[in-house]
Structure formats: structure tokens, C-alpha cells
Amino acid sequence: MNSRSLKSHILVVVLSAFVAAWRSDPAPALAAGEFRQALPGYAFSFPHDHYAHEEFRTEWWYYTGHLRAKNGEEYGYQVTFFRSGLVEARKNPSRWAPRNLYLAHFAVSDIGRKSFRYFERVSRAGVGQAGASQTEFRVWVGNWKATGDGTRRRLVAGEGAFGVDLRLASGKPPVVHGENGVSQKGEGRGHASHYYSLTRLATEGTLTVRGKTLEVAGQSWMDHEFGSTELNPDQVGWDWFSLQFDDGTELMLYLIRKADGRPDSYSAGTWVGADGRAVPLKLPDFAIEVLDRWVSPRSRGAYPMKWRLTAPTIGLDVTVIPTFPDQELDTAKSTQVVYWEGAVKADGSVAGRRVTAKGYVEMTGYAAPFRKKL
């Protein structure tokens, strides 16, 4: 994320939880098999809201970042953990019944070589194979894990000759997106998520690429989102942007696309000042203009590949370009979604000041309309 504000998958296809939801207290009583909806009035409480929220059906913890090795090489990375509640399992009174499915994605973008590698995992929460704690920050799928406290994290993932072992420290407080505790994604009660971000995480550690381990440092972004609904039938996908500017500000935007090609009126975003102050953005506060496209040789999806982002209320006018085009994932073994998630760079102006940025873009629904497979 992202709408790193939307995603849902396998046995509830977790990537459509950019349309997820979060918690509000006190929680209403739920019948067996029911999940809580994301509704207005939710009051975030940290560090508790960093933890798992099993009363909601879909949840994910999403990390992306730009890293630089001591030899000057530049890389992007993504590590995402998904939790998907299993409806029938929740009706089973046995304490041994696995109630959640856990999935994870790990990707490395080698910017200099224009090389992209990704990996995926899926596991039921049985015998400690995967899980997410409700009492501390700990989520894992096998030996891939994210752990830590409210301000410091450790992120570990790897497969074969690729891996990350990173330490992340938050430079700003959590940024809550939306209004009144919810990020609304469509018409209707509960068509929303509880969604917040850590928009600037100082990052250091090691990155292993093609068997070579490098010391790296850079900046990361974290999204945490949870809810219980999916995209509406006329919503086919989304474009999500996260940008970290060189003046200490950040931007998150997501554009939900309708079947007729128009942007959904629930598309939204947040501008984060250098002091951490958050400014919510709605259509028509911002516009996203596609300037170029790239066609995947595998999925034949025609993805936007260059954008102009404008937001007159904050004086934003920037051009965003991927570090290279082919950063597409086909997650048939886990979330069963073909999507584009890649490292980008940007330049332009904000309030008349020249700025540059690094970030990530996620796009779903271009290879096929975003829908559950199971």
C-alpha cells in the first residue's frame, strides 16, 4: 500500500483489502463466523494498534523502501504480511482449528541492473508456522518476520540467494488516514478500512542479492490496514502512491478505478508535513494524469508508467517515474493476484519549492479486474 489502502486474498484473497477495516471500542458482540466492520468513530491507540486485529477479516502489514549499499548500488524492496480470517474455522469451537491464513510477499528491485525478483509464501496458523500476535508487535510466516515495538522494528525475509535483515526506526508518529477513524473505500456501511502509516522509517541492515550480502541504509514506509469488506462490484482496481520528499514531507494517494474507467469519488490521500501534521486529500483536491504506459510481456496488462500528480491545495506538481518498468508480481501461489509494485522516483515542486522524492507505486486490476479467485 496501500490504495496500499485496499487488499484481500486466497480463501478471501488478501489483496482486496485496500478495502479492509480497523477497530473501534467497545466492540459489538459477533455471532460465530462473523467479522467486525470498519465504522466511523474508531479511536486509534498505539502501540496496541500495531498488533493483530482478529475480529476483522483481512489485515496486512506492508513495508517498502529504498536502500543504498556502501558501494553506491541502489535497491528497492517490498515485504508484506497478510492475515485472512477463515469464516468456517471461526465457527469451529475447537481451540486447535486454524482461524487464519497467513501470506507473505518479498521482492527486490535492483535499480542499477533493472532486475526484479519476488517470492511468496502461504501458511495456516498451525503449530507456530505462521501468526500475528494481539499482545505485541510480531507477525511471521515461517522464518519471514516483522518484530519490534512502537518505534523500532526488525524485518527479516529471504529466499535462496535473496534476502533482507533490516532495522527500522520511526522518525514520525503514526499518520492516520481518512476521517473519524475510517478510510472509506466505497458506498455503504463498512466499505472502509482502518488505515495508518509510518511514513519515514530510517533503515539499516543487510540486503542479500544473488548470494552477495551488502550493508545498506535508506528509508522505508510502513502501512497497516485492516477491515472486513472487498471492492464494490463496479470497482476494478487501484493505483496507490507513497512518496518521501527530500524536504522531510510525504505523500500518500490512492485512486480507486471504476469499471467504466473513471476514478471512484472515494479515492483519497494524505499529505504529511515535515512536522508530522497530516492534511487529508479528497477528489477533486488532487489529480493523477497518466503520461506513459508499459505492456507486460507476461500478463499483457497495460500499466501506467509515468504520472503527473497535482494537488493545488498544497501547491503540489510532481512527475513520477518508475526506476524501471518490469516490477510485476504474479502471486498465483499465495494471493492469486497479478499486480505491479515497484520503486519510483519523482521531481517537481511543492508550494513553489523544488523537490525530489523516492517512493513506491502499487497497481492492481490492469492484468484483469481485481476479484477473488476462491
C-alpha positions as CSV (number, residue, x, y, z in Angstrom):
1,M,0.0,0.0,0.0
2,N,-1.9,0.7,0.2
3,S,-4.9,2.2,-2.0
4,R,-1.9,0.5,0.0
5,S,-5.4,1.5,1.2
6,L,-7.0,-1.8,-0.2
7,K,-6.2,-5.7,-0.5
8,S,-7.8,-9.3,0.0
9,H,-6.7,-12.8,-0.9
10,I,-6.8,-16.6,-1.1
11,L,-9.8,-18.0,0.7
12,V,-10.5,-14.3,1.0
13,V,-7.9,-13.2,-1.5
14,V,-6.0,-10.8,0.7
15,L,-5.1,-8.0,-1.8
16,S,-8.7,-6.7,-1.9
17,A,-8.1,-5.4,1.5
18,F,-7.2,-1.9,0.3
19,V,-10.9,-2.1,1.1
20,A,-10.4,-3.5,4.6
21,A,-11.2,-2.2,8.1
22,W,-9.9,-1.4,11.6
23,R,-11.3,-1.4,15.2
24,S,-13.4,0.8,17.4
25,D,-14.2,0.3,21.0
26,P,-16.3,-1.0,22.5
27,A,-16.7,-3.9,20.0
28,P,-20.2,-5.2,19.3
29,A,-20.9,-8.9,20.0
30,L,-20.3,-11.0,16.9
31,A,-22.0,-14.3,16.0
32,A,-19.9,-17.3,15.1
33,G,-18.2,-16.8,11.8
34,E,-18.9,-13.0,11.7
35,F,-16.3,-10.3,11.3
36,R,-16.3,-6.8,12.5
37,Q,-16.7,-3.9,10.1
38,A,-14.7,-0.7,9.9
39,L,-17.0,2.0,11.1
40,P,-16.7,5.7,11.9
41,G,-15.7,6.6,15.5
42,Y,-12.7,4.3,15.8
43,A,-10.1,5.8,18.2
44,F,-6.5,4.6,17.5
45,S,-4.4,3.6,20.4
46,F,-0.7,2.9,20.0
47,P,1.2,0.6,20.4
48,H,-1.9,-1.6,20.6
49,D,-3.0,-0.9,17.0
50,H,0.3,-2.1,15.6
51,Y,-0.8,-5.6,16.7
52,A,-3.2,-8.0,15.0
53,H,-6.9,-7.4,14.9
54,E,-8.5,-10.9,14.5
55,E,-12.1,-9.6,14.8
56,F,-11.6,-8.2,11.3
57,R,-11.4,-10.5,8.3
58,T,-8.5,-9.0,6.4
59,E,-5.3,-7.3,7.6
60,W,-1.8,-6.6,6.3
61,W,1.5,-5.1,7.4
62,Y,3.3,-3.6,4.4
63,Y,6.9,-2.4,4.1
64,T,8.6,-0.8,1.2
65,G,11.8,1.2,0.9
66,H,14.8,2.5,-1.0
67,L,18.2,1.2,0.1
68,R,21.7,2.2,-0.8
69,A,24.7,-0.1,-0.4
70,K,28.2,1.2,0.6
71,N,29.4,0.6,-3.0
72,G,26.7,3.0,-4.2
73,E,24.3,0.5,-5.7
74,E,20.6,1.3,-5.2
75,Y,17.8,-1.1,-4.5
76,G,14.1,-1.1,-3.7
77,Y,12.4,-3.7,-1.5
78,Q,8.9,-4.9,-0.5
79,V,7.9,-7.1,2.4
80,T,4.2,-7.6,3.1
81,F,2.4,-9.9,5.5
82,F,-1.3,-10.7,5.1
83,R,-3.7,-12.2,7.5
84,S,-7.0,-13.6,6.2
85,G,-9.7,-14.8,8.6
86,L,-11.3,-18.2,7.7
87,V,-15.1,-18.0,8.1
88,E,-15.8,-21.7,8.6
89,A,-12.9,-22.1,11.0
90,R,-14.3,-19.4,13.2
91,K,-17.5,-21.4,13.7
92,N,-15.4,-24.4,14.9
93,P,-15.3,-24.4,18.7
94,S,-12.1,-26.4,18.8
95,R,-9.1,-24.3,20.1
96,W,-7.0,-26.2,17.5
97,A,-8.9,-25.1,14.5
98,P,-6.7,-22.7,12.5
99,R,-8.7,-19.4,12.2
100,N,-6.4,-17.5,9.9
101,L,-4.5,-17.9,6.7
102,Y,-1.2,-16.0,6.5
103,L,0.5,-15.0,3.3
104,A,3.7,-13.0,2.6
105,H,5.4,-11.3,-0.4
106,F,9.0,-10.4,-0.7
107,A,10.5,-8.5,-3.6
108,V,13.8,-6.9,-4.5
109,S,14.3,-4.2,-7.2
110,D,17.9,-4.0,-8.4
111,I,17.8,-0.5,-9.8
112,G,21.2,-0.4,-11.5
113,R,20.7,-3.7,-13.3
114,K,16.9,-3.2,-13.8
115,S,16.4,-6.6,-12.4
116,F,13.3,-7.7,-10.3
117,R,12.9,-10.8,-8.2
118,Y,10.0,-11.7,-6.0
119,F,8.9,-14.6,-3.7
120,E,5.8,-15.6,-1.9
121,R,4.6,-17.8,1.0
122,V,1.4,-19.1,2.4
123,S,0.6,-20.9,5.6
124,R,-2.2,-21.7,8.0
125,A,-1.6,-20.6,11.6
126,G,-0.9,-24.1,12.9
127,V,1.8,-25.3,15.2
128,G,3.6,-21.9,15.2
129,Q,4.1,-22.0,11.4
130,A,2.7,-18.5,11.0
131,G,0.9,-15.9,13.0
132,A,0.3,-12.4,14.3
133,S,0.3,-11.5,17.9
134,Q,-2.5,-9.5,19.5
135,T,-0.4,-8.5,22.5
136,E,2.9,-7.5,20.9
137,F,4.2,-6.5,17.5
138,R,5.1,-9.8,16.0
139,V,3.9,-11.2,12.6
140,W,5.6,-14.1,10.8
141,V,5.2,-16.7,8.0
142,G,7.9,-19.3,8.5
143,N,11.2,-17.5,9.1
144,W,10.0,-14.3,7.5
145,K,9.0,-11.9,10.3
146,A,8.4,-8.4,11.5
147,T,9.0,-7.7,15.2
148,G,9.6,-4.8,17.5
149,D,7.9,-2.1,19.4
150,G,6.2,1.2,18.7
151,T,9.2,3.0,17.3
152,R,11.8,0.3,16.3
153,R,11.3,-2.8,14.1
154,R,13.2,-5.7,12.7
155,L,12.3,-7.0,9.3
156,V,13.6,-10.4,8.0
157,A,12.7,-12.2,4.8
158,G,14.6,-14.2,2.3
159,E,14.6,-17.0,-0.3
160,G,17.6,-18.6,-1.8
161,A,20.1,-16.0,-2.9
162,F,17.9,-13.0,-1.9
163,G,17.1,-11.6,1.5
164,V,16.8,-8.7,3.8
165,D,17.6,-8.3,7.5
166,L,16.7,-4.7,8.3
167,R,16.3,-2.5,11.4
168,L,13.8,0.3,11.1
169,A,13.3,3.3,13.4
170,S,10.3,5.6,13.1
171,G,11.1,9.3,12.7
172,K,7.5,10.4,12.9
173,P,4.3,9.4,14.8
174,P,1.7,7.2,13.0
175,V,-0.3,9.0,10.4
176,V,-4.0,8.0,10.4
177,H,-5.7,8.2,7.0
178,G,-9.3,9.2,6.4
179,E,-11.8,10.8,8.7
180,N,-13.3,9.9,12.0
181,G,-11.1,6.8,12.2
182,V,-12.0,5.2,8.9
183,S,-10.7,5.3,5.3
184,Q,-13.9,5.0,3.3
185,K,-13.4,3.0,0.1
186,G,-16.9,2.9,-1.3
187,E,-20.7,3.4,-0.8
188,G,-22.3,1.5,2.1
189,R,-21.8,0.7,5.7
190,G,-18.4,-0.9,6.4
191,H,-17.0,-0.4,2.9
192,A,-13.9,1.1,4.6
193,S,-10.7,0.3,6.4
194,H,-8.8,1.4,9.5
195,Y,-5.6,2.6,7.9
196,Y,-2.4,4.2,9.2
197,S,1.2,4.6,8.0
198,L,4.6,5.1,9.4
199,T,5.8,7.4,6.6
200,R,9.5,7.8,7.4
201,L,11.5,4.9,8.8
202,A,15.3,5.2,9.0
203,T,16.5,1.9,7.8
204,E,19.8,0.0,8.0
205,G,20.9,-3.6,7.9
206,T,21.8,-6.1,5.2
207,L,20.5,-7.0,1.8
208,T,21.4,-10.2,0.0
209,V,21.3,-10.1,-3.8
210,R,22.4,-13.1,-5.9
211,G,24.1,-14.6,-2.9
212,K,26.1,-11.4,-2.1
213,T,25.3,-9.7,1.3
214,L,25.6,-6.0,1.3
215,E,25.4,-3.4,4.1
216,V,22.6,-1.0,3.3
217,A,20.9,2.1,4.6
218,G,17.9,4.1,3.5
219,Q,14.3,5.0,4.2
220,S,11.2,2.8,4.5
221,W,7.5,3.2,4.6
222,M,5.0,1.0,6.5
223,D,1.2,0.6,6.0
224,H,-1.0,-1.2,8.4
225,E,-4.6,-1.7,7.3
226,F,-7.5,-4.0,8.5
227,G,-11.1,-4.5,7.7
228,S,-13.8,-6.9,6.5
229,T,-15.1,-5.8,3.1
230,E,-14.0,-6.0,-0.5
231,L,-14.1,-3.8,-3.6
232,N,-17.6,-3.0,-4.7
233,P,-18.7,-4.7,-8.0
234,D,-18.1,-1.6,-10.1
235,Q,-14.6,-1.1,-8.7
236,V,-11.9,-3.0,-10.7
237,G,-8.6,-2.0,-9.1
238,W,-6.5,0.8,-7.7
239,D,-3.3,2.8,-8.1
240,W,-1.5,3.6,-4.8
241,F,1.4,6.0,-4.4
242,S,3.8,6.7,-1.5
243,L,6.4,9.4,-1.9
244,Q,9.1,10.5,0.6
245,F,10.3,14.0,-0.4
246,D,13.8,15.4,0.2
247,D,12.4,18.2,2.4
248,G,11.1,15.8,5.0
249,T,7.4,15.7,3.8
250,E,5.5,12.7,2.5
251,L,2.5,11.9,0.3
252,M,0.1,9.0,0.1
253,L,-2.5,8.9,-2.7
254,Y,-4.8,6.1,-3.9
255,L,-7.0,6.2,-6.9
256,I,-9.8,3.5,-7.0
257,R,-10.8,2.8,-10.6
258,K,-14.3,2.0,-11.7
259,A,-15.3,-0.4,-14.5
260,D,-16.0,2.5,-16.8
261,G,-12.5,3.9,-16.4
262,R,-13.5,6.8,-14.2
263,P,-11.9,7.4,-10.7
264,D,-14.2,6.5,-7.8
265,S,-15.2,9.5,-5.7
266,Y,-13.8,7.7,-2.6
267,S,-10.2,8.0,-3.9
268,A,-8.2,9.9,-1.3
269,G,-4.8,10.6,0.1
270,T,-2.8,12.3,2.8
271,W,-0.1,15.0,2.8
272,V,2.3,14.7,5.7
273,G,4.3,17.8,6.7
274,A,7.9,17.7,7.9
275,D,6.5,18.2,11.5
276,G,4.2,15.2,11.1
277,R,1.0,17.2,10.6
278,A,-1.4,15.3,8.3
279,V,-3.6,17.0,5.7
280,P,-6.4,14.8,4.2
281,L,-7.0,15.0,0.5
282,K,-10.1,14.0,-1.5
283,L,-11.1,14.2,-5.1
284,P,-11.1,16.9,-6.5
285,D,-8.2,18.1,-4.2
286,F,-5.8,16.1,-6.4
287,A,-5.4,14.7,-9.9
288,I,-3.4,11.9,-11.4
289,E,-2.6,12.2,-15.1
290,V,-1.1,9.1,-16.9
291,L,1.7,10.2,-19.2
292,D,3.0,6.8,-20.5
293,R,2.2,3.1,-20.3
294,W,4.1,-0.3,-20.4
295,V,2.6,-3.6,-21.5
296,S,3.7,-6.6,-19.5
297,P,5.1,-9.3,-21.8
298,R,3.6,-12.0,-19.5
299,S,0.2,-10.8,-18.3
300,R,-0.4,-8.3,-21.2
301,G,-1.5,-5.8,-18.6
302,A,-1.1,-2.2,-19.8
303,Y,0.2,-0.5,-16.8
304,P,0.7,3.3,-16.4
305,M,4.4,4.0,-16.3
306,K,4.6,7.8,-15.8
307,W,2.4,10.1,-13.9
308,R,1.8,13.8,-13.2
309,L,0.4,14.3,-9.7
310,T,-1.1,17.7,-8.8
311,A,-2.8,18.9,-5.7
312,P,-3.5,22.7,-5.8
313,T,-4.4,23.0,-2.1
314,I,-0.8,22.2,-1.1
315,G,0.8,23.5,-4.3
316,L,1.9,20.1,-5.4
317,D,3.0,19.4,-9.0
318,V,5.4,16.4,-9.5
319,T,6.2,13.8,-12.1
320,V,6.6,10.2,-11.0
321,I,8.6,7.7,-13.0
322,P,9.4,4.0,-12.1
323,T,13.1,3.2,-11.7
324,F,12.4,0.6,-14.4
325,P,9.2,-0.8,-15.9
326,D,9.2,-4.6,-15.2
327,Q,8.3,-4.8,-11.5
328,E,5.2,-7.0,-11.9
329,L,4.3,-9.9,-9.5
330,D,2.2,-12.9,-10.3
331,T,1.3,-14.3,-6.9
332,A,-0.5,-17.5,-8.1
333,K,0.9,-19.5,-5.2
334,S,-0.5,-17.1,-2.5
335,T,-2.8,-14.2,-3.0
336,Q,-3.6,-15.2,-6.6
337,V,-3.3,-11.7,-7.9
338,V,-1.2,-10.2,-10.7
339,Y,-0.1,-6.7,-9.7
340,W,2.6,-4.2,-10.2
341,E,4.6,-3.0,-7.1
342,G,7.7,-1.0,-7.8
343,A,10.3,1.5,-6.8
344,V,9.7,5.0,-8.3
345,K,11.4,8.4,-8.2
346,A,9.7,11.9,-8.5
347,D,10.6,15.5,-9.1
348,G,8.7,18.7,-9.3
349,S,7.6,21.4,-6.9
350,V,5.6,21.9,-3.7
351,A,4.4,25.4,-2.8
352,G,6.9,26.8,-5.3
353,R,9.9,24.8,-3.8
354,R,11.8,22.4,-6.0
355,V,11.6,18.9,-4.6
356,T,12.7,15.3,-5.4
357,A,11.3,12.1,-3.9
358,K,11.7,8.4,-3.8
359,G,8.7,6.0,-3.2
360,Y,6.6,3.1,-4.3
361,V,3.6,2.6,-6.5
362,E,1.2,-0.3,-6.4
363,M,-1.3,-1.0,-9.2
364,T,-4.0,-3.8,-9.3
365,G,-6.6,-4.6,-11.9
366,Y,-4.7,-4.0,-15.0
367,A,-3.9,-7.6,-15.9
368,A,-7.5,-8.5,-15.0
369,P,-10.2,-6.9,-12.9
370,F,-9.4,-7.3,-9.3
371,R,-11.6,-10.1,-8.0
372,K,-11.4,-13.0,-5.6
373,K,-10.3,-16.3,-7.1
374,L,-11.6,-18.5,-4.3
